[in-house]
Amino acid sequence: MEDTQLVQEGRGRSAKKREAKAVEHLAQRLADLPEAELARLPQEPELAREIELVRATRGHSSRKRQIKHLAGVLRSRNDQREAIEAALESQSVSQRQDTLAFQHLEELRDRLCSIGTFDQALEEIRNSYPLIDHRRIARLARSVHENADKKAAREIFRQLRKAQEQS
């Protein structure tokens, strides 16, 4: 009865293994993060040393062993681990939003550079970015229509991005 209750509450052996694998995955993620992103994470000096040790280890087996050691350190510091997980989650949400905004600008530029959707896209730009030079954007788009001017298409994207950052 008690064993069944432990398993149902998620404290059985399989649940512990899943949790250990998740912490190990976090340790791997920390080891693979770019330096700039790693610097933005909340970390104690001892944890920072452990992460740097993993990053400096080159051999496959040695690195794997260091990652497991780092995972053990993370398990012993539950509050630190939760803070890092929260920071990583907020970074990934921010990155997703940036990616979606970038894709929206690309799609808007593509519609602007297509003769069939030019008018609708230009109207959307006027509504969304009132400070942008609409005449210049239209002139660049016409250059793309008439001459397949890739340089003009890149300039349209730059102007849209600049307008988005200003608003």
N, C-alpha and C positions, 0 to 999 in steps of 0.2 A: 504494500500500500504506500509506504513512504517513498520507495524508489520510483513508483509511478508518478507520485506527486512531484518529485524533483524533476523528472523528465518533462512533465507538463508545464512546469514553471520555467523551463529553459535553463536549468542548472545541471542537467545531465552531462555525461561525458561528451556526447556529440556537440552540445551547445558550447561547452568549454573549448572544444577543438575548433569550432567555427570562429569563436571569439579570438582564439590564439592566431588563427590564420588571418583574420582581419587586422590584427595588430601587426603581424608580420608584413602584410601587404602595405600597411601605413609606413612601416620602417623602410620598405623597398621604395615607396613613393618619395619619402624624404631623401633617400640616398640619390634618387634620380632627378630631383628638382633642380632647376637652374639656380645659380648662386643668388641672383636678385630676388627670386621668389622665396628662397630659403631665409634670406635676411629679414624678410617681412614677417616671418612666423614668430610667435612668442616661444622662447626657449630658454631654459636655464643653462648656465655655463657647462655643467657636466653633460647635459644632453647635447649641447652644441659640439662638445669635444667628441662625443660618441658618433655623431653624424659625420663629422669631418674624418674620423678614423675609417668609417665605412666608405666614404667617398674616396679616400686615399688608397684603400686596399684594391689591388689589381687582380690577383689570382681568383679564378671562379670559385673554387671551394673556400678559399679564405674569405672572400667577400660574402659568400652565403652564410658562413659562420658568424661574421661580424653583423650581418643583418639580423640574424637570430638573436645575437647578444643585444643589439639595439632594441629589438622587439621586447626582450626581457626588461630592459631599462624602462621602456614606455609602459609596460604592464605594471611596473612597480610605482610609476608616477601617473596615476589615473587622471588627476586634475590637469596635469600638463598635457597628457595625451588628448583629453577632451578639448582643451583650448586650441591645440594644433589642428585637430579635426575640424573644429568650427571655423578656424581661419582658412583652412584649405577649401572648405565648402563655400565660404563667401568669395574666395578667389575664383573658384570655378563658376559660380553664378555670374560674377562680374565678367569673366572671360566669355561666357555664353552670350551675355547681353552685348558685349563688344562685337562678337562674331555676327550676331543677328543684325546689328546696326550696319556693319560692314556689308553684309549680304544685301540688305535693303538698299544701300547706296549703289551697289553694283547693279542690282535689278532696275533701279530708277535710271541709271545711266544707260543701260541696255535698251530700256523702253524709249528713252530720249533719242538714242541713236538709230532707232527703227522708225522708218517713215510712217508706218501705220499707227504707231502709238505715240508719236512725237507730241501732238497737241495735248493729249491727256497728261502726259508726263510733264510737259512744260507748265500746265495749269497746276498740277500737284506741287511742283517746285515753287511756283508763285505763292501758293497757299502755305506751304510748309516753311519756306525760307524767304521771307519778304525782303531781307537785306541783300540777297544775292543779286548780281548783275544779270538780269534775265536776258537782256539783248546779247550779251557776250555768250551766255550759255546757248542761246538759239543759234548764234552765228557759228559757234563751234560744232553744234549738232548738224547744221547744214553742211559744214565741211566734211563731216563724217558721212552724211548721206551722199554727197556728190563725189567725193574723192576717196572714200574709205580711209580717212585720215586717222590713223591710230594715235598719233600724237595729240590730236584734238580730243579723242575719246578719253585719254589719260588726263588731259587738262580739265575736262568736264568732271571727272571723278574727284580730282584735287579740289576744284571749286565747291563741289557738293560737300566734301568732307570738311572743308574749312567753314562752310556755312553751318554745318551740323554742330561743329565744335563751338561756334559763336552763339548758337541758340540754346 
